[in-house]
Amino acid sequence: MIGFPCVRAARACYHLRMPMCPICGKDAKPRTENKAAPFCNARCKSVDLGKWLDEAYRIPVEGSEAEAEDEQAAASPLPPSGFDVRN
């Protein structure tokens, strides 16, 4: 038989391999017992939200448009728009 022989064994196995909180690494209880799942508590959930809001999580992009604009601006002899050259 593939899988667990019974539901009771599946539950016991789940507790042996309880998922870990991605912020602190502690055991994170399942959603039925923990409103902050997949985090261990509300504090870790808030820390993760703060990281998203501070843009700490980023997806690396090669050859992005921002890099192309930076290279173009560096090669341009003109000052950036909105720059007042008068003294």
Backbone as XML, in Angstrom:
<?xml version="1.0"?>
<chain id="A" units="angstrom">
  <residue number="1" name="MET">
    <atom name="N" x="0.850" y="-1.181" z="0.000"/>
    <atom name="CA" x="0.000" y="0.000" z="0.000"/>
    <atom name="C" x="0.895" y="1.244" z="0.000"/>
  </residue>
  <residue number="2" name="ILE">
    <atom name="N" x="0.579" y="2.176" z="-0.839"/>
    <atom name="CA" x="1.339" y="3.414" z="-0.926"/>
    <atom name="C" x="0.720" y="4.432" z="0.037"/>
  </residue>
  <residue number="3" name="GLY">
    <atom name="N" x="1.544" y="5.184" z="0.715"/>
    <atom name="CA" x="1.043" y="6.198" z="1.642"/>
    <atom name="C" x="0.998" y="5.665" z="3.057"/>
  </residue>
  <residue number="4" name="PHE">
    <atom name="N" x="0.068" y="6.201" z="3.831"/>
    <atom name="CA" x="-0.044" y="5.818" z="5.237"/>
    <atom name="C" x="-1.076" y="4.704" z="5.381"/>
  </residue>
  <residue number="5" name="PRO">
    <atom name="N" x="-0.791" y="3.728" z="6.259"/>
    <atom name="CA" x="-1.733" y="2.635" z="6.445"/>
    <atom name="C" x="-3.045" y="3.071" z="7.086"/>
  </residue>
  <residue number="6" name="CYS">
    <atom name="N" x="-3.025" y="4.157" z="7.836"/>
    <atom name="CA" x="-4.269" y="4.653" z="8.426"/>
    <atom name="C" x="-4.141" y="6.146" z="8.722"/>
  </residue>
  <residue number="7" name="VAL">
    <atom name="N" x="-5.250" y="6.771" z="8.971"/>
    <atom name="CA" x="-5.257" y="8.206" z="9.247"/>
    <atom name="C" x="-4.480" y="8.519" z="10.514"/>
  </residue>
  <residue number="8" name="ARG">
    <atom name="N" x="-4.582" y="7.692" z="11.531"/>
    <atom name="CA" x="-3.882" y="7.920" z="12.796"/>
    <atom name="C" x="-2.370" y="7.973" z="12.548"/>
  </residue>
  <residue number="9" name="ALA">
    <atom name="N" x="-1.848" y="7.091" z="11.721"/>
    <atom name="CA" x="-0.413" y="7.095" z="11.411"/>
    <atom name="C" x="-0.035" y="8.362" z="10.650"/>
  </residue>
  <residue number="10" name="ALA">
    <atom name="N" x="-0.908" y="8.826" z="9.792"/>
    <atom name="CA" x="-0.628" y="10.050" z="9.039"/>
    <atom name="C" x="-0.526" y="11.240" z="9.986"/>
  </residue>
  <residue number="11" name="ARG">
    <atom name="N" x="-1.423" y="11.324" z="10.958"/>
    <atom name="CA" x="-1.376" y="12.421" z="11.925"/>
    <atom name="C" x="-0.103" y="12.356" z="12.757"/>
  </residue>
  <residue number="12" name="ALA">
    <atom name="N" x="0.271" y="11.174" z="13.206"/>
    <atom name="CA" x="1.480" y="11.011" z="14.009"/>
    <atom name="C" x="2.705" y="11.402" z="13.192"/>
  </residue>
  <residue number="13" name="CYS">
    <atom name="N" x="2.719" y="11.018" z="11.931"/>
    <atom name="CA" x="3.849" y="11.354" z="11.063"/>
    <atom name="C" x="3.908" y="12.867" z="10.849"/>
  </residue>
  <residue number="14" name="TYR">
    <atom name="N" x="2.764" y="13.531" z="10.724"/>
    <atom name="CA" x="2.755" y="14.980" z="10.534"/>
    <atom name="C" x="3.443" y="15.679" z="11.706"/>
  </residue>
  <residue number="15" name="HIS">
    <atom name="N" x="3.162" y="15.213" z="12.918"/>
    <atom name="CA" x="3.762" y="15.843" z="14.090"/>
    <atom name="C" x="5.262" y="15.574" z="14.177"/>
  </residue>
  <residue number="16" name="LEU">
    <atom name="N" x="5.714" y="14.480" z="13.593"/>
    <atom name="CA" x="7.145" y="14.194" z="13.581"/>
    <atom name="C" x="7.878" y="15.127" z="12.619"/>
  </residue>
  <residue number="17" name="ARG">
    <atom name="N" x="7.210" y="15.533" z="11.570"/>
    <atom name="CA" x="7.839" y="16.410" z="10.587"/>
    <atom name="C" x="7.085" y="17.744" z="10.479"/>
  </residue>
  <residue number="18" name="MET">
    <atom name="N" x="6.787" y="18.346" z="11.606"/>
    <atom name="CA" x="6.060" y="19.605" z="11.649"/>
    <atom name="C" x="6.834" y="20.679" z="10.886"/>
  </residue>
  <residue number="19" name="PRO">
    <atom name="N" x="6.150" y="21.459" z="10.060"/>
    <atom name="CA" x="6.845" y="22.496" z="9.300"/>
    <atom name="C" x="7.496" y="23.530" z="10.213"/>
  </residue>
  <residue number="20" name="MET">
    <atom name="N" x="8.554" y="24.137" z="9.713"/>
    <atom name="CA" x="9.278" y="25.128" z="10.502"/>
    <atom name="C" x="8.888" y="26.536" z="10.058"/>
  </residue>
  <residue number="21" name="CYS">
    <atom name="N" x="8.913" y="27.460" z="10.997"/>
    <atom name="CA" x="8.635" y="28.868" z="10.725"/>
    <atom name="C" x="9.751" y="29.413" z="9.826"/>
  </residue>
  <residue number="22" name="PRO">
    <atom name="N" x="9.405" y="30.088" z="8.717"/>
    <atom name="CA" x="10.432" y="30.609" z="7.827"/>
    <atom name="C" x="11.226" y="31.775" z="8.413"/>
  </residue>
  <residue number="23" name="ILE">
    <atom name="N" x="10.751" y="32.386" z="9.490"/>
    <atom name="CA" x="11.451" y="33.519" z="10.093"/>
    <atom name="C" x="12.409" y="33.063" z="11.195"/>
  </residue>
  <residue number="24" name="CYS">
    <atom name="N" x="11.919" y="32.309" z="12.171"/>
    <atom name="CA" x="12.770" y="31.946" z="13.319"/>
    <atom name="C" x="13.204" y="30.486" z="13.337"/>
  </residue>
  <residue number="25" name="GLY">
    <atom name="N" x="12.560" y="29.637" z="12.550"/>
    <atom name="CA" x="12.943" y="28.236" z="12.487"/>
    <atom name="C" x="12.283" y="27.338" z="13.523"/>
  </residue>
  <residue number="26" name="LYS">
    <atom name="N" x="11.421" y="27.884" z="14.372"/>
    <atom name="CA" x="10.709" y="27.061" z="15.355"/>
    <atom name="C" x="9.618" y="26.264" z="14.656"/>
  </residue>
  <residue number="27" name="ASP">
    <atom name="N" x="9.078" y="25.254" z="15.348"/>
    <atom name="CA" x="7.974" y="24.477" z="14.794"/>
    <atom name="C" x="6.744" y="25.364" z="14.620"/>
  </residue>
  <residue number="28" name="ALA">
    <atom name="N" x="6.085" y="25.231" z="13.476"/>
    <atom name="CA" x="4.862" y="25.989" z="13.200"/>
    <atom name="C" x="3.693" y="25.012" z="13.181"/>
  </residue>
  <residue number="29" name="LYS">
    <atom name="N" x="2.763" y="25.179" z="14.088"/>
    <atom name="CA" x="1.603" y="24.293" z="14.166"/>
    <atom name="C" x="0.725" y="24.484" z="12.940"/>
  </residue>
  <residue number="30" name="PRO">
    <atom name="N" x="-0.099" y="23.491" z="12.609"/>
    <atom name="CA" x="-0.982" y="23.605" z="11.446"/>
    <atom name="C" x="-2.021" y="24.710" z="11.622"/>
  </residue>
  <residue number="31" name="ARG">
    <atom name="N" x="-2.596" y="25.137" z="10.516"/>
    <atom name="CA" x="-3.546" y="26.251" z="10.512"/>
    <atom name="C" x="-4.736" y="26.010" z="11.438"/>
  </residue>
  <residue number="32" name="THR">
    <atom name="N" x="-5.133" y="24.775" z="11.622"/>
    <atom name="CA" x="-6.270" y="24.492" z="12.509"/>
    <atom name="C" x="-5.966" y="24.850" z="13.959"/>
  </residue>
  <residue number="33" name="GLU">
    <atom name="N" x="-4.683" y="24.860" z="14.334"/>
    <atom name="CA" x="-4.281" y="25.185" z="15.703"/>
    <atom name="C" x="-3.576" y="26.533" z="15.815"/>
  </residue>
  <residue number="34" name="ASN">
    <atom name="N" x="-3.269" y="27.159" z="14.676"/>
    <atom name="CA" x="-2.429" y="28.347" z="14.683"/>
    <atom name="C" x="-2.911" y="29.331" z="13.620"/>
  </residue>
  <residue number="35" name="LYS">
    <atom name="N" x="-3.455" y="30.453" z="14.031"/>
    <atom name="CA" x="-3.962" y="31.450" z="13.084"/>
    <atom name="C" x="-2.848" y="32.111" z="12.276"/>
  </residue>
  <residue number="36" name="ALA">
    <atom name="N" x="-1.614" y="32.050" z="12.753"/>
    <atom name="CA" x="-0.484" y="32.700" z="12.080"/>
    <atom name="C" x="0.231" y="31.772" z="11.094"/>
  </residue>
  <residue number="37" name="ALA">
    <atom name="N" x="-0.284" y="30.562" z="10.880"/>
    <atom name="CA" x="0.367" y="29.608" z="9.979"/>
    <atom name="C" x="0.601" y="30.258" z="8.614"/>
  </residue>
  <residue number="38" name="PRO">
    <atom name="N" x="1.705" y="30.029" z="7.986"/>
    <atom name="CA" x="2.759" y="29.059" z="8.205"/>
    <atom name="C" x="3.845" y="29.525" z="9.169"/>
  </residue>
  <residue number="39" name="PHE">
    <atom name="N" x="3.614" y="30.614" z="9.877"/>
    <atom name="CA" x="4.570" y="31.114" z="10.862"/>
    <atom name="C" x="4.225" y="30.537" z="12.233"/>
  </residue>
  <residue number="40" name="CYS">
    <atom name="N" x="5.176" y="30.589" z="13.169"/>
    <atom name="CA" x="4.921" y="30.000" z="14.490"/>
    <atom name="C" x="4.019" y="30.883" z="15.342"/>
  </residue>
  <residue number="41" name="ASN">
    <atom name="N" x="4.040" y="32.206" z="15.138"/>
    <atom name="CA" x="3.189" y="33.105" z="15.918"/>
    <atom name="C" x="2.964" y="34.411" z="15.156"/>
  </residue>
  <residue number="42" name="ALA">
    <atom name="N" x="2.153" y="35.297" z="15.722"/>
    <atom name="CA" x="1.812" y="36.558" z="15.065"/>
    <atom name="C" x="3.025" y="37.473" z="14.907"/>
  </residue>
  <residue number="43" name="ARG">
    <atom name="N" x="3.980" y="37.384" z="15.832"/>
    <atom name="CA" x="5.178" y="38.231" z="15.739"/>
    <atom name="C" x="5.974" y="37.911" z="14.476"/>
  </residue>
  <residue number="44" name="CYS">
    <atom name="N" x="6.210" y="36.622" z="14.228"/>
    <atom name="CA" x="6.963" y="36.232" z="13.031"/>
    <atom name="C" x="6.190" y="36.594" z="11.762"/>
  </residue>
  <residue number="45" name="LYS">
    <atom name="N" x="4.876" y="36.501" z="11.819"/>
    <atom name="CA" x="4.057" y="36.890" z="10.673"/>
    <atom name="C" x="4.224" y="38.389" z="10.396"/>
  </residue>
  <residue number="46" name="SER">
    <atom name="N" x="4.276" y="39.200" z="11.446"/>
    <atom name="CA" x="4.474" y="40.644" z="11.295"/>
    <atom name="C" x="5.876" y="40.973" z="10.791"/>
  </residue>
  <residue number="47" name="VAL">
    <atom name="N" x="6.871" y="40.227" z="11.254"/>
    <atom name="CA" x="8.246" y="40.432" z="10.788"/>
    <atom name="C" x="8.316" y="40.181" z="9.286"/>
  </residue>
  <residue number="48" name="ASP">
    <atom name="N" x="7.663" y="39.110" z="8.824"/>
    <atom name="CA" x="7.658" y="38.797" z="7.396"/>
    <atom name="C" x="6.961" y="39.892" z="6.597"/>
  </residue>
  <residue number="49" name="LEU">
    <atom name="N" x="5.836" y="40.378" z="7.098"/>
    <atom name="CA" x="5.129" y="41.471" z="6.425"/>
    <atom name="C" x="6.022" y="42.702" z="6.342"/>
  </residue>
  <residue number="50" name="GLY">
    <atom name="N" x="6.731" y="43.019" z="7.409"/>
    <atom name="CA" x="7.651" y="44.153" z="7.408"/>
    <atom name="C" x="8.742" y="44.002" z="6.363"/>
  </residue>
  <residue number="51" name="LYS">
    <atom name="N" x="9.238" y="42.770" z="6.194"/>
    <atom name="CA" x="10.258" y="42.548" z="5.170"/>
    <atom name="C" x="9.700" y="42.792" z="3.780"/>
  </residue>
  <residue number="52" name="TRP">
    <atom name="N" x="8.459" y="42.384" z="3.547"/>
    <atom name="CA" x="7.838" y="42.640" z="2.245"/>
    <atom name="C" x="7.655" y="44.142" z="2.029"/>
  </residue>
  <residue number="53" name="LEU">
    <atom name="N" x="7.192" y="44.842" z="3.060"/>
    <atom name="CA" x="6.943" y="46.278" z="2.925"/>
    <atom name="C" x="8.235" y="47.079" z="2.771"/>
  </residue>
  <residue number="54" name="ASP">
    <atom name="N" x="9.325" y="46.605" z="3.372"/>
    <atom name="CA" x="10.633" y="47.260" z="3.232"/>
    <atom name="C" x="11.356" y="46.835" z="1.959"/>
  </residue>
  <residue number="55" name="GLU">
    <atom name="N" x="10.692" y="45.995" z="1.169"/>
    <atom name="CA" x="11.249" y="45.467" z="-0.081"/>
    <atom name="C" x="12.542" y="44.697" z="0.148"/>
  </residue>
  <residue number="56" name="ALA">
    <atom name="N" x="12.614" y="43.965" z="1.267"/>
    <atom name="CA" x="13.784" y="43.135" z="1.550"/>
    <atom name="C" x="13.791" y="41.885" z="0.676"/>
  </residue>
  <residue number="57" name="TYR">
    <atom name="N" x="12.615" y="41.440" z="0.247"/>
    <atom name="CA" x="12.520" y="40.296" z="-0.648"/>
    <atom name="C" x="12.500" y="40.832" z="-2.073"/>
  </residue>
  <residue number="58" name="ARG">
    <atom name="N" x="13.443" y="40.375" z="-2.873"/>
    <atom name="CA" x="13.524" y="40.823" z="-4.265"/>
    <atom name="C" x="13.794" y="39.632" z="-5.164"/>
  </residue>
  <residue number="59" name="ILE">
    <atom name="N" x="13.321" y="39.737" z="-6.378"/>
    <atom name="CA" x="13.584" y="38.725" z="-7.386"/>
    <atom name="C" x="14.674" y="39.280" z="-8.293"/>
  </residue>
  <residue number="60" name="PRO">
    <atom name="N" x="15.822" y="38.602" z="-8.379"/>
    <atom name="CA" x="16.897" y="39.122" z="-9.228"/>
    <atom name="C" x="16.501" y="39.074" z="-10.706"/>
  </residue>
  <residue number="61" name="VAL">
    <atom name="N" x="16.789" y="40.139" z="-11.408"/>
    <atom name="CA" x="16.460" y="40.238" z="-12.828"/>
    <atom name="C" x="17.719" y="40.643" z="-13.574"/>
  </residue>
  <residue number="62" name="GLU">
    <atom name="N" x="18.058" y="39.884" z="-14.596"/>
    <atom name="CA" x="19.220" y="40.216" z="-15.404"/>
    <atom name="C" x="18.781" y="41.086" z="-16.572"/>
  </residue>
  <residue number="63" name="GLY">
    <atom name="N" x="19.547" y="42.153" z="-16.834"/>
    <atom name="CA" x="19.241" y="43.021" z="-17.967"/>
    <atom name="C" x="17.923" y="43.749" z="-17.819"/>
  </residue>
  <residue number="64" name="SER">
    <atom name="N" x="17.617" y="44.215" z="-16.631"/>
    <atom name="CA" x="16.330" y="44.870" z="-16.407"/>
    <atom name="C" x="16.295" y="46.243" z="-17.065"/>
  </residue>
  <residue number="65" name="GLU">
    <atom name="N" x="15.115" y="46.780" z="-17.184"/>
    <atom name="CA" x="14.935" y="48.101" z="-17.779"/>
    <atom name="C" x="15.594" y="49.183" z="-16.932"/>
  </residue>
  <residue number="66" name="ALA">
    <atom name="N" x="15.605" y="49.006" z="-15.627"/>
    <atom name="CA" x="16.216" y="49.999" z="-14.738"/>
    <atom name="C" x="17.714" y="50.107" z="-15.007"/>
  </residue>
  <residue number="67" name="GLU">
    <atom name="N" x="18.373" y="48.975" z="-15.211"/>
    <atom name="CA" x="19.798" y="49.004" z="-15.510"/>
    <atom name="C" x="20.051" y="49.700" z="-16.849"/>
  </residue>
  <residue number="68" name="ALA">
    <atom name="N" x="19.199" y="49.439" z="-17.831"/>
    <atom name="CA" x="19.349" y="50.064" z="-19.138"/>
    <atom name="C" x="19.166" y="51.579" z="-19.029"/>
  </residue>
  <residue number="69" name="GLU">
    <atom name="N" x="18.213" y="52.019" z="-18.224"/>
    <atom name="CA" x="17.990" y="53.458" z="-18.032"/>
    <atom name="C" x="19.177" y="54.092" z="-17.317"/>
  </residue>
  <residue number="70" name="ASP">
    <atom name="N" x="19.754" y="53.392" z="-16.329"/>
    <atom name="CA" x="20.928" y="53.912" z="-15.620"/>
    <atom name="C" x="22.116" y="54.058" z="-16.568"/>
  </residue>
  <residue number="71" name="GLU">
    <atom name="N" x="22.321" y="53.066" z="-17.419"/>
    <atom name="CA" x="23.422" y="53.140" z="-18.377"/>
    <atom name="C" x="23.201" y="54.276" z="-19.367"/>
  </residue>
  <residue number="72" name="GLN">
    <atom name="N" x="21.966" y="54.459" z="-19.807"/>
    <atom name="CA" x="21.645" y="55.522" z="-20.754"/>
    <atom name="C" x="21.842" y="56.889" z="-20.098"/>
  </residue>
  <residue number="73" name="ALA">
    <atom name="N" x="21.453" y="57.037" z="-18.849"/>
    <atom name="CA" x="21.604" y="58.302" z="-18.139"/>
    <atom name="C" x="23.076" y="58.622" z="-17.915"/>
  </residue>
  <residue number="74" name="ALA">
    <atom name="N" x="23.889" y="57.615" z="-17.642"/>
    <atom name="CA" x="25.315" y="57.836" z="-17.427"/>
    <atom name="C" x="26.011" y="58.263" z="-18.717"/>
  </residue>
  <residue number="75" name="ALA">
    <atom name="N" x="25.532" y="57.788" z="-19.858"/>
    <atom name="CA" x="26.141" y="58.120" z="-21.146"/>
    <atom name="C" x="25.651" y="59.462" z="-21.678"/>
  </residue>
  <residue number="76" name="SER">
    <atom name="N" x="24.557" y="59.958" z="-21.164"/>
    <atom name="CA" x="23.975" y="61.205" z="-21.659"/>
    <atom name="C" x="24.729" y="62.425" z="-21.106"/>
  </residue>
  <residue number="77" name="PRO">
    <atom name="N" x="25.114" y="63.378" z="-21.978"/>
    <atom name="CA" x="25.807" y="64.574" z="-21.505"/>
    <atom name="C" x="24.861" y="65.588" z="-20.860"/>
  </residue>
  <residue number="78" name="LEU">
    <atom name="N" x="23.557" y="65.410" z="-21.030"/>
    <atom name="CA" x="22.586" y="66.361" z="-20.489"/>
    <atom name="C" x="22.285" y="66.049" z="-19.026"/>
  </residue>
  <residue number="79" name="PRO">
    <atom name="N" x="22.003" y="67.079" z="-18.232"/>
    <atom name="CA" x="21.611" y="66.827" z="-16.840"/>
    <atom name="C" x="20.241" y="66.162" z="-16.800"/>
  </residue>
  <residue number="80" name="PRO">
    <atom name="N" x="19.900" y="65.492" z="-15.717"/>
    <atom name="CA" x="18.581" y="64.864" z="-15.604"/>
    <atom name="C" x="17.469" y="65.907" z="-15.668"/>
  </residue>
  <residue number="81" name="SER">
    <atom name="N" x="16.297" y="65.474" z="-16.110"/>
    <atom name="CA" x="15.167" y="66.395" z="-16.216"/>
    <atom name="C" x="14.825" y="66.951" z="-14.846"/>
  </residue>
  <residue number="82" name="GLY">
    <atom name="N" x="14.408" y="68.218" z="-14.814"/>
    <atom name="CA" x="14.074" y="68.869" z="-13.545"/>
    <atom name="C" x="15.300" y="69.476" z="-12.883"/>
  </residue>
  <residue number="83" name="PHE">
    <atom name="N" x="16.438" y="69.322" z="-13.461"/>
    <atom name="CA" x="17.687" y="69.859" z="-12.906"/>
    <atom name="C" x="17.854" y="71.282" z="-13.394"/>
  </residue>
  <residue number="84" name="ASP">
    <atom name="N" x="17.986" y="72.226" z="-12.498"/>
    <atom name="CA" x="18.107" y="73.635" z="-12.849"/>
    <atom name="C" x="19.594" y="73.986" z="-12.987"/>
  </residue>
  <residue number="85" name="VAL">
    <atom name="N" x="20.030" y="74.335" z="-14.195"/>
    <atom name="CA" x="21.422" y="74.647" z="-14.437"/>
    <atom name="C" x="21.735" y="76.126" z="-14.175"/>
  </residue>
  <residue number="86" name="ARG">
    <atom name="N" x="20.686" y="76.929" z="-13.932"/>
    <atom name="CA" x="20.900" y="78.357" z="-13.648"/>
    <atom name="C" x="21.338" y="78.538" z="-12.213"/>
  </residue>
  <residue number="87" name="ASN">
    <atom name="N" x="22.177" y="79.485" z="-11.963"/>
    <atom name="CA" x="22.635" y="79.771" z="-10.592"/>
    <atom name="C" x="21.894" y="80.901" z="-9.997"/>
  </residue>
</chain>
